[in-house]
Amino acid sequence: MQGEPPYGWKDLLTDTAIIAVVAGIILLVIGSFPESFGKLIPFL
């Protein structure tokens, strides 16, 4: 293969890592504070 695609493997891995961290934080917040999160949903 000549050249690299605009969206390379490093970008994919970086985005996947970021998404995994963000998803983990969101799940942690939902799991730890279900009542608080339920109150925040209407404002999102």
N, C-alpha and C positions, 0 to 999 in steps of 0.2 A: 504494500500500500504506500502510495506517495502522499506526503502531507498528512496533516491531522484534521479530523472533523472539527467543526466549530465548537461542538459540545463533546469534550473528551471524557475519558474515564475518570480523571482526577476531579473534574467538575461534578460528575455523577456521584462519586464517592463523597465529595464534600457536601453536596446537597442532601444526600441520604443521611449523612451523619447529623447535619443540622436539623433535618426533619425528625430524626429519631430522638434527638435531645428535646426539641420543642414538644413532640408528642408525649414524651415521658413526663415532662413538667406538667403538661395539661392533664394527663391521666393522674398524676400525683395530686394535683390540686382538686380534681373531681373526686378522687377517692378519699382525700383527707377532709375536704370541706364540702360535702354534698349539699348541705343546706345553704351555705354561702353562695356556692356556684349557682344553685337554683334561683337565688335572688338576683344574681348578676345576668342571667340569660336574657331577660327582657330588655336589658340596657345594651346588649351587644348588637 
